[in-house]
């Protein structure tokens, strides 16, 4: 059983998957920074200086806290919908980038149309075409 597992783990697909997961984790950090540090500040500024990470609703605890950090420090129970909005934007950016990458990959992998002329039909094909045409004339 150990040998079978070793054979499975060393297959190319498993190693490719492991590399993909590692690169994906790194890519997620970049996207999180892009959203939190570059995209969300101008959106918050356009909405009057609002910080999306501080959009929350207190379910249990002090409802007068102004920041999520203060609510967490007070051990309040909160619904953090601002963080959810950030996560949705992260997902949309990652999905769009993956779409662009796969689109380019498909263009590279797609078979190129053949420029050489197809060979002339064989004698059998010509005979079969004549039979087909004759049958179509006489229903």
FIFI-309727 format. One record per residue (C-alpha): x, y, z. Coordinates in steps of 0.001 Angstrom, whole numbers, plus 524288, in hexadecimal, padded with zeros to 5 digits. Example, Ala and Ser with C-alpha at 12.3 -4.5 7.8 and 13.67 -1.06 7.14 Angstrom:
BEGIN
8300C7EE6C81E78 835667FBDC81BE4 
This chain:
BEGIN
800008000080000 80B44809588030E 8113C806FE7F598 80424809857EF1A 80292816437F6B3 8107881A567F337 80DA2817A97E4E1 8011B81FAE7E5CB 8079D82B167ECDF 812BA82BDE7E31C 80A1B82C587D720 80B23838B87CF1E 7FD2A83D017D1C3 7FEE583CE57E087 80B7E844A57DFC7 8054D84E487D646 7F9F384FEC7DFA5 803318527C7EAFF 80A6985CE67E33B 7FD59862EC7DF5C 7F8C7863A67ED73 8056886A397F1C8 80501874197E6BC 7F67E876587E94D 7F926879607F794 8038E883357F3B5 7FA96889077E977 7EFD088A747F3B2 7F8CF892BE7FC21 7FB9989BA37F09C 7ED2989CED7ED5D 7E9BF89FAB7FB9F 7F3B18AAA27FBB8 7EEAA8AFCD7EEB0 7E0BB8B0437F3BF 7E3738B5178018E 7EE6B8BEA27FE89 7EB838C3997F0C7 7DD5B8C14A7ECA8 7D58B8C30C7F92B 7DB9E8CFF97FDF7 7D71F8D7C17F1F0 7C9B38D1597F29F 7C8E68D4BF8010B 7CD4F8E2A77FE05 7C2EC8E3D97F376 7B8E68DF8D7FD8F 7BD308EA1580716 7C9468E43380D60 7C2E78D76B81140 7CB748CBB78148D 7C4C88BF3C80FFC 7CBF98B71981A08 7C47D8BE8E82473 7B7108BB3D81EFB 7B1698B2598294C 7A5528B03483152 7A6028AD0883FDA 79D228A1A78436C 7A0E18A0E6851AD 7A8CF8AAAA85957 7AB6D8B93885931 7A4708BEDC84D58 7AB658CBF184E95 7B8E98C75184A2D 7BDE58CE0E83DF2 7C7D58C462838D9 7C8438B5D5836E5 7D4F28B53883E99 7CE498BB8584A3C 7C2DA8B21684937 7CC0D8A673848B9 7D3D28ABC08543F 7C71C8ACAD85BE0 7C3FB89EB385797 7B74D8A31F85138 7B066899FA847C9 7B0238A07583A64 7AC1A89E1882C6B 7B75A8A36182431 7B0E28A6468172D 7BBA18AFC581336 7C59F8A4D7813B8 7BC2F89CA180BBD 7BB9A8A7548015C 7CA858A742800E1 7CA798986A7FF5A 7C0AA8992D7F428 7C9008A34C7ED2D 7D50689AA77EF4C 7CDC688F327E952 7C9448970D7DD84 7D70489BDD7DAC5 7DCD688E377DC12 7D226888767D36A 7D469892F57C915 7E327891057C915 7E16F8823A7C80C 7D7E3884517BCC9 7E1F788CA47B5A7 7ECC0882BC7B82D 7E49F877297B388 7E02F87ED07A7A6 7EE59881477A3D3 7F2068732A7A6AE 7E6F886E3879E17 7EBAE876F17930E 7F9518714379449 7F4BD863307952D 7E9F8863CC78AE6 7ED8585C7A77E8A 7F12E8653977351 7E92686398766EF 7F04885BC775CAB 7F4D4863C675108 7F7A48583874847 7ECE08537A73F43 7E5FA846F9742D5 7E95E83B6773A34 7DFEF8385D72F1E 7D54082E9B7328C 7D81B8206473005 7D1898188E7255D 7C8A38120472F6B 7C41481F22734BD 7C0F9823FC72706 7B92F8179D72440 7B1B7818DE73120 7AE6F826FE72DEB 7A919822ED720A0 7A09C818867270F 79BB58225D73129 7986382C53726AA 79162821F671E78 7894181DA472A3E 785A782BCA72D33 7809B82DB971F45 777598220372006 76FED821E272CE5 
